[in-house]
């Protein structure tokens, strides 16, 4: 797989708490130069990015990040503001505790509410697989599918572990046909990126992708 093909599936990510506007601009410049799918950044920087880069890159941001356990109204407000600022993709974190308690209607309803706001814009749902049993992962797949989201995503990158190929295999068995898959968290090598894409992911969350692949371009 060519480096260009891999990067076309990458959300070039910088979500560290310490990220400055200078850091964000550096990531955006790389995203433009290497034609990544999006730049994935904290929502505070979305207006500045849109003002500076315009249509040169697609901006994605996170909602309810990284813990997912704020209330639904807060997630709705955060999503609405991010979309108004010009974000084209939203990666939301589910309420993991609600899922683990079996309150799947709550999780599904929250996803559905955010997808209604997003409309044609992409909604990815982070289920944080490192905290879930296999049965809970299956339940999460049903919530994401029933909520009408565009993607199910493995991880925030801030949990106890990142993406595993076994997570993707579970997703493939239990998501609906319209749901795509994103692997994120702990993806550091070309081999790992290729493996997740070959397993069926159409998007990767990887802060290291550009640095790993740019010498091939």
N, C-alpha and C positions, 0 to 999 in steps of 0.2 A: 504494500500500500504506500503510495507516494505521500511525502510530508504534506503537500498541499491538500490532499484528500482528507488527511487526519485533521488538519487545522480548520478545515471547513465545517467540522462537526464540534469544534471546541468553543465553549463559553470561556473566554480569557478572563480569569477571575482574580480580583483583589478585594477581599472582604475583611482584612485584618483591622482590628480596632485602631491601630496606630497609623493607618493609611492617610497620607496628606494629599492635598490637591496636586502637588508635584508628582507624587507616586501614581496617582490616578491618571494624570496626563501621560505618564510614561507607558502605562498599560494600554491606554487608548491609542497612543501612537503605534504601539506594537500591533494592536488589533487591526488597525487600518492597514499597516504595512504588510502584514502576513495573512490578511483576509480570514480572520477567525469568524465564527458564526455570530458571536456577540462579544461585548465587553460586559462582565458581570461585576457590579459595583454597589456600594452602599447608596441608599436612596438620596442622601443629602447632596450627592454630587451629580445626580441626574440632570438638573437644570443647567449646570455649568457645562456639562458634556454636550448636551443638545445645542447650547448656544455656540460652543466652540467648533464642534465637529459636524453639526447638521446631519445630513443624510450619509455622511462618509462611513458611519458605522451604526450598528443596531445596539441599543442600550437595554440591558436587562438588570433587574434589581431584586432584592429579597424583601420578604414581608414576614413579620412574626419571627424574625431571625435572631439568634439561632435556636431558641428554646421551644417556640411554638405555643406556649401556654398562656399568652395574653388573650383577652376576650375577643370574640368575633367582631364586635363593633370596632375595636382598635385595628384589626386586620383589614376590615373594609375601608376605614379611613386612610390607612397607610397605603393600601392599593389604589384608592381613588386619587390620592395626591401624587403617587408615583406615575400613574397614567397621565394625569393632567400635566405633569412636568415633562412628559415625553418618553417615558419608558415604554418599550414595545414588548417586553416579556417580563413576567412576574414569577419568581420562585418562592412559593409560600411553604412554611413549615406547619405540619399538622399539630394538633394538640395531642401529643404522644400519650399523656396520662389518660385522656378520654378514651383513646383507642385501647389502651391496655386494660381499662376498666370495662371494656365491652360496649362503650357508648358510641357505637359506630354511626348512629343517626346524626349525632352531633358533628362528627368528623365529616360525614358526607354533606350535611347541610352547609357547613362552613366552606367547603370546597365549592359547592354549587353557588354560593353567594358571591365568592370571589370570581368565579368563571363568568357569572352574569355581568359583573362589572367589566371584566376583560373583553368580553365580546369576541371579536375576531383575533384579538391579541393573545399571545401564547401564555397559558398558565401551566407551570410545572409544580408538582406537589412533592415536597421533601418528606419522606416518611421516617428517616433516621433509622435504618435497618439495624444498626449496632445495638439498639435498645429493644428490639422486637424478637419474639419467638417466631418460629415458622408459621404457626397458626395466626399470629398477629400480623405477620407480613401478608398472608393471604387475605385477611380482613381488610388491610390497608389497600390492597389491589382492588377490592370490591368498592371501597369508599371512593377511590380515585376515579374508577370507571363510572360509577353511579353519579358522581358529582360532575361529570362531564369535562374533566381536566384534559389537557393535551398531552401531558407527560407525567410519569411517575419517576421520581428521582431518589437515589439511594440515601444520600447523606448531606449534611451541612459542611462537613470537614472540621466541625468543632466538637463532634461527639467523641466517643471512646475508640471508634474505628471508622474506616471509610468504606468504599465500595468493595464488594466481593463478587466474583463471577457467579457464585451460588445464589446471591440475591437476584441477579439478572435472570437466572434460570427459573427461579420461583416466580418472578414477575411475568415472564413469558407464558407461563402456564395459567395465570390467573387474571391478567388484565384483559380488558375488552379490546376488540380489533382496532379501535381508533386511538388507543393510548400508546404513545411512544415512550421510550425508556432513556433516562439519563443516568449515567454513572458519575459520581463525584466523591472526592475525598480520598487522599492517599494514592492518587494516580501520578506516578513520577517518571515512568520510563516509556519509551516508544513501544516496547513489547506489551506493556499493560494497556496502552491506548488502543493498539491494534486488537488485542484480545477482547476488549469490551465492545468495540465496533463490530467485530466478527460475531460476537455473541448476540448482536441485534440492537445494541444501543444506537440511537441516531444523534445523540448529543453527549458530550463529555464536559464535566466541570474540572478544569485543570489549570492551576496557576503556573505549572512548570512546562506546559506544552511548547510554548514559543521558545524558551531557552533550550529545550531538548532538541527541537526540530529545525531551528532557524539555520544551522550550518548546512543543512541539506538543500536549502533553497537558493 
